[in-house]
Amino acid sequence: MTWNAVSFESILATIVAVLFAVAGVVNLAGRGAVKRDFARWGYPAWFRLLCGALELFSAALLLGQQTRLLGITLATAIMIAVLFTLLRNREPFRHLAPALIFSALIVATFALRG
């Protein structure tokens, strides 16, 4: 199999989908730290459930070739909201770094779209 932009884009999209699926499950499970973070940021309790559901939906969209652009768009909107929340609340870099990595992966996936 030869490596080309299409296969690399599919692999990268799958990685981003897995990361978003994990994030969605973590938010839906809502262990103590997750609930405390959302409360500290001033969001209502149901908001983490909405975030988790949107993250899972984005992950599902990223896996399909026909729905990938919509998945990238939703993932981008989610990450803009995440970065805004983290910066607004002056979260330490250890919280900001993963969000920046997620964002960079989304940009790379979009850039490689054929």
N, C-alpha and C positions, 0 to 999 in steps of 0.2 A: 504494500500500500504506500503510495506516495503522499507525503505531507503537502498539503496545499492550504490556502487561506480558508476554504470552505470547511475542511475537516478540523482545522485548528479553531475556527469560529464555533463549530458544533461542540468541540471539547470544552472550550472556554464557557460557552453558554450552559453546558451541563454542570460545570463547576459552580457557576454563579447560581444556577437553579438549586443545586444541593445546599449551598450556603444559605440561600433564602428559605429553603424548606426547613433547615435546622433552626434558623432564626424564628421562623413562624411557629414551629413546635415549641421552642423555648418560651415565646411570648404567650402562646395558648396555655401551656402548662402553668405559667405564672408562679414559679417558685418564689420564695420570699424576696430575694434581691430584685427580681424583675418587678414585682408589685411595688416594692419600695422605690425603685427608680421612677416608675411612671407616676407615683404619688408625689415624689420630690419634684418632678418636672411640672406638676400641676395638672396632669391629665386625669379624667375620671376613670374609674375602675374598668369600665367597658372598653375603653380606648385601646388597651393592650390586646384585647380580643380582636378588635377590628384590625389592628396592625398585624397580628398573627395571621388572620385570615387573608389579608391582602398580600402578605409575604408568601403564603402558600399558593395563592392564586397566581402571583407573579412567577413563582417557581414552575408551576404547571405550564404556564404560557411560554416560558423560556424553552421548554423541552420540545415543543412542536416547531417545525420549520416554518409553517404558515402563520403561527401565532407569536413567533419570536420577537418581532418588532413591537408588538403590543406588550409583551412581557418586559422587554427592555425599557419601554416607555413607563410602565407601571413601576418597575424597579428603580428607575431614575427619579420618579416622583417620590417614592418612599425614601430614597437616600437623601434627597433634598430636604425632606421633612426631618429626617434623622439628624443630618448635619446642622440644620437650623436649631433643633432642640438642644443638641450638645453644645453648640457655640453660645446660644442664648443663656444656657445654664452654666457656662464656663466649666464644663466637665474637663477633668484632667486628660492628658494626651492618651493615656491607656484606654480610655473609652473612645476617643476620637480616632485613634489609629485604625482599628478594624473598620470603622465607617469609611475612612479614606481608602482603604484597600478594596472594600466592596465597591466603592464608587469608581475606582480606577479599573477594576475588572469589568464593570458595566460599560464604561467608556471604550475599553479595548474590544469588548464583544460587539458593540455598535460599530466601531471603526472597521472591524473585519467582515461586516455583513457584505455579502456578495451582490 
